[in-house]
Amino acid sequence: MSKRAPQSNDEFAWARFDPEAYVAHYYADPHPDDDEVVRLTARALAAGAGDGAIDTIDVGTGPNLFPLLAALPVARRVSAWEYSEANVAWLRKELAGGRLRAPWAHFWEVARGAHDPARAAIAEPIAALSAKTDIVQGSIFDLPPRQWDAATMFFCAESITEQQEEFERACAAFAGAVRPGGVLAAAFLAGSKGYQVGAEDFPAVSVNPAALEAAFAGIAGDIVISAIGERSEEIRSGYTGMLFLTARAR
């Protein structure tokens, strides 16, 4: 029996992605690994901003506010770049809701604790985030080059395709969206073989530190890759840990 060829991004049913099912499975009960990703991201963005404010983009945001909350204290503007129409609608509704639902209130406390207290003293974070955020429906492969001071990406490039070449192309598009010298901060699922959201199956490329180093070596400098919570058993479903990358765009 012949082995099935790895499928590409456009062969999956992104229009049927169920945002609330995703949130319920992955974020309803916040995991310490997620807290650490938020904390590291906030610190990386704070270091990149210095005493100023920066324009940031989160690529492949999905139904997830923690990347935007991690950027909030230092962001002049925040762009959420998301392909799925259902996820774009979810983001618009969530930002218009008037309050941070659980678990986003939890992740805001984690992000706030990693920033300078004066900059993170935001009384109404959902209102501040809504005022600063531009939600854009678009593919990672269509990102404009050199438009932002910093970019974040969480569980996107490795979770949209089964093809290694397409994964690497997504990483290049992410890094290329940032002005030279700008901050890149991204988290990747380690050992993922795919995942299910609701009744739909979605793809993954299994990544390890060497694969990440190879994907970013020609497009970024000052690359640091850290393992977060690697275990022999699966966490939730579909992965055994996370890899967190920081770098500077070239």
N, C-alpha and C positions, 0 to 999 in steps of 0.2 A: 504494500500500500504506500503510495507516494505521499510525502509530507506536503501539507498545504503551504503555499507561498505566503510570506508575511503580507498582510493587507495594509493599504495606505489609508491616510486620514479620511479621504473622501468616500471610503467604502463603509463608513459607520454612520449610524442614525443619530446625528447630533441634534436634529430637530426634535427627537423624542427623549432628550436628556431631561430627567425629572429632578429639578433643583431641590424640592423639599425632601425627597427620598434621599438625596445625597447628603443634605445637611443632617437629617435624622440619623443616618448611618455613621457619618464621619465626625460630626461636631456636637451632637446633642450631649454627649458626655465627654467634655474636653480631656484630652490625653496630655500627660506631662511632656511628651515629645513635641506636640503642637505648641505648648507654652514656650518651650526652648526655641523653636523656630521663630516665633513672634518676637521673643526677647533679642535674639541675635540679629534679626532684621532691623528692629528699631535701633539697636546700637550701631549697625552699619550705616543706616541712613543718617543718624545723628552725627556720626563722624564725618560723613560726606558733606553734610550741610554746614558744619562748623557753626559760626555765629549767624549765618544767613538763612534764607529760605530757598528751597529747590523745587523744580518741576519734576514730578515723579510719574512713572507709569507702572501699572501692574498688568502683566501680560497673561491672558487666559484666566481672568479672575474667577470665573464660575460663580456659584452661589456661596461666596466666601467674603466676609468683610474684614478678616484679620489683616490681610496685606494693606488695605487702605487705612485701617486704624494704626498700624505700625508706622505709617508715613505721616499721619495727620499732624503731629506737633511741629514738624519741620517743613511741611509741604506748602509751597505757594499755590500750586494746582496739583491735583491728582487725576490721572487718567486711568480708567478701568477699561482695558481692551479685551473684549470677549466675543467669541464667534457665535455661540448658541443663542438663538432668539429667545428661548425660554429662560436662559440665564440672564440675558440682558433685561428682560421684563422683571425677573426676580430682583435684580440689583436696583432697578428704578423704584420698585415697590418698597423694598427694604429701606432705602435711603429716605423715602417719603413718609415712613411710618411714624416719625416723631419721637421714637425712643429706641434704644438699643435692646433688642430681644436677647434672651439667653440663646446661645452662648457668647454672643458678641460683646455683651457687657463684661463677661469674664475676660475675654481676650483684650478688651480695652484696658482693664486694670493691669494686665501683664505688660502691654505696650507702654502704658503711662509710666510704670515703674522703671522702665529701661531708658526713658528720656530724662532730660533735665527737668526737674520739678516745675520750674517757672514756665517753661515752654509747654509742658503737658497739663497745666492748670486750665483745662477746658471744661466749663460747666456743663455744656450741652454738646457732647461729642457727635451725636447723630446730626444735629443741625449744622455744626461746623463742617462735618464731612460732606454733607449734602451740598453746602455752599461752595465747597472747593472742588468737587468731583465732576469730571466729564466722563460719561459712559459712552463708549464707542463700540458699535458692533463691527467687528472686523476679524480677519484671519491673522494669525501670527505671521504668516508668510507675506502679508501685505503691510507690515509695519513700515512707516516712513523712517529713513535713516537720520541719525544724529539730531533728534528733536528734543530729547529729555536730558536732565542732569543725572538722573538715577532711574534704574529699572529693577523691579522685583518680578519674580515668577515662581509660582508654587504648584508643583505637581502637574505641570502643563506639557512641556515638550516631550516627556517620556510617556505621557498618558493620552496622546492623540493619534498614535500610529503604532504599527508593529515593525516598521521599516527603520533600520539603523540610519540610513542616509537621510531619511526625512526628519528623524530626530535631530541629527546634526545640523540640518538646514534650519530647523526651528530654533536651535540654540544660537546659530549665527544671526538670525533675524532679531532675536531678543537682544543680543549684545550690540548689534549694529544700530539699534534704536537710540543708543545713548551717545552723547557727545564724548570725544576722547578725554580720558581721565575720569569720567563719571563712574559712579558706583553701580555695580551689579550685585544683586543678592538673590539667590534662588535656592529652593529646596526641591529635592527629587526623591521619589520613592525607590528604595533599594529592593532589588529582587522581585519586582512586580511582574506578573505574568498576565495582567489584565484585571478588569474589575467589572462589577455589575452595579447598575443604578436602576432601581425599580426592576422592571422586567427586561431591560436592555443590557447587552454585553458591550464593553468598550475595551480598546486595545491598550497595550503597554509595550515599551522597550525596556528590557531588564538592564539597569545601569549599575556600575560599580565605580569606585574612585578613578581607576585607570581610564575607563570609558569617558568619564566627565573631563578628566585632564586632557584627553585626546580631542574631545569636542571643542574645548575652549582654548587650547594652546595657541592657535593661530589668530584668535580674534580678541583675546583679552590678556592682560598682564596682572601680576600680583595675585595669582590664583591661590586661594586657600580652600581646601575641602575638608569638612569635618563630618564624622559619622555621629548620628544622633540615634540612640536607642536601638542599635542593631541586635536582633535576637534570632534564635534559630526557628522560633515559631512565628506564624503570621500575626500581625497586629490588625485588628478588625478583619478586613479581608483584602487580600491581594498584594501585601508587601510585608517585609520583615524589619524595616527600619527606614531612616531617612538620611540623605546626604545633603549637607548645607554647603553652598558655595558662595564665596565672596570674591570679587575680582574688580579690576578697573578696565573700562572699555578702551580700545585702541582706536 
